Each structure stands twice: as structure tokens, then as C-alpha cells.
Amino acid sequence: MNRRLSKRIRNHAADIQLDWVKSLLPDGEAAKVNPSNLIDMLPKQTHVWGLGIKYNSVFGIRHVTKKLKQLLRLFPNKAVEDFTLDDVNWKIQQRRI
């Protein structure tokens, strides 16, 4: 993966994370969230321990980046910016089935 693609993935992961936070809040509160105050809305804990294994926290920036990379491997003809929050949710649910 080259540097340009990695940068596009990280930038789009931040957009997806913003959409996720807005989906959790009521409409009045969601309008107040923007990329500059997104960091304040997210939990400080970025990793979770489970059964002696350290996992990325769900919808943390690393988790969303990882899921976008997996989606790119599944759908190589699709652009990074075409993936949405629903696609990332689908990829998360796919593992649980």
C-alpha cells in the first residue's frame, strides 16, 4: 500500500468516525459535532483487553482504518471514498456470523 492510499484511508476513516458519532446523538447535538471537536466526543481508551488479547476499540480510528483496508481487499475496484458507515458496520457484523 502506498503513502497516498494510506493517507486517503486515514482521512476517510475520520469522516466515517464523525458519521458514527453523529448517528449516536440526537439531531440537536449532532449538528454541534464537527471534525475539530470530534476528539473530545470519543472515549480516551483506544484499546480493550479481552481473554488476554489486546483489541482495537470499536469505531476507534485504528479499528475503522483496519476495516476500510479489509473492505478494499474485498472490493478492489471501489474507491476508498465510496465506502460508508453502513459498509463498515456490515464488515463488523460479518465476523460475528
C-alpha positions in Angstrom: 0.0 0.0 0.0 1.5 3.3 -1.0 1.5 6.5 1.0 -1.2 8.3 -0.9 -3.7 5.4 -0.5 -2.8 5.2 3.3 -3.5 8.9 3.7 -6.8 8.6 1.8 -7.8 5.7 4.1 -6.9 7.6 7.3 -8.8 10.8 6.2 -11.9 8.8 5.2 -11.7 6.8 8.5 -12.0 10.1 10.3 -15.1 11.0 8.2 -16.7 7.7 9.0 -15.9 8.1 12.6 -17.6 11.5 12.5 -20.7 10.0 10.9 -20.8 7.3 13.6 -20.7 9.8 16.4 -23.4 11.9 14.8 -25.6 8.7 14.4 -25.4 8.2 18.2 -26.5 11.7 19.2 -29.9 13.4 18.8 -30.3 15.9 15.9 -29.6 19.0 18.0 -26.4 17.6 19.5 -25.3 16.1 16.2 -25.3 19.5 14.5 -22.7 20.7 17.0 -20.2 17.9 16.2 -17.5 18.8 13.7 -14.1 17.4 12.9 -12.3 19.8 15.3 -14.2 18.7 18.4 -14.6 15.1 17.4 -11.7 14.1 19.5 -13.5 15.4 22.6 -16.5 13.2 21.9 -14.6 10.0 21.6 -13.6 7.8 24.6 -9.9 8.1 25.6 -9.5 4.4 25.8 -8.3 3.2 22.4 -7.8 -0.5 23.2 -9.7 -3.2 25.0 -8.4 -6.3 26.7 -10.4 -9.5 26.2 -9.3 -13.0 27.1 -5.7 -11.9 27.3 -5.7 -10.3 23.9 -5.5 -6.6 23.2 -8.1 -5.4 20.7 -8.7 -2.1 19.0 -11.7 -0.3 20.4 -14.8 -0.4 18.2 -15.0 2.6 15.9 -11.7 3.9 17.1 -9.6 5.4 14.3 -7.4 2.3 14.1 -10.4 0.0 14.0 -12.1 1.9 11.2 -8.8 2.1 9.3 -8.4 -1.7 9.6 -12.0 -2.3 8.4 -11.5 0.0 5.4 -8.4 -1.9 4.4 -10.3 -5.2 4.6 -13.1 -3.7 2.5 -10.6 -2.6 -0.1 -9.3 -6.1 -0.3 -12.8 -7.4 -0.8 -13.8 -4.8 -3.3 -10.6 -3.6 -5.1 -12.5 -1.8 -7.9 -14.3 0.5 -5.4 -12.7 3.9 -4.4 -11.9 4.5 -0.7 -14.2 7.4 -0.5 -17.2 5.3 -1.8 -17.3 3.2 1.4 -19.8 4.4 4.0 -20.6 3.8 7.6 -23.0 1.1 6.6 -20.2 -0.8 4.8 -18.0 -0.7 7.9 -21.0 -1.9 10.0 -21.5 -4.7 7.5 -17.9 -5.7 7.8 -18.0 -5.7 11.6 -21.2 -7.8 11.6 -19.8 -10.2 9.0 -17.2 -11.5 11.5 -19.9 -12.3 14.1 -21.9 -14.6 11.8 
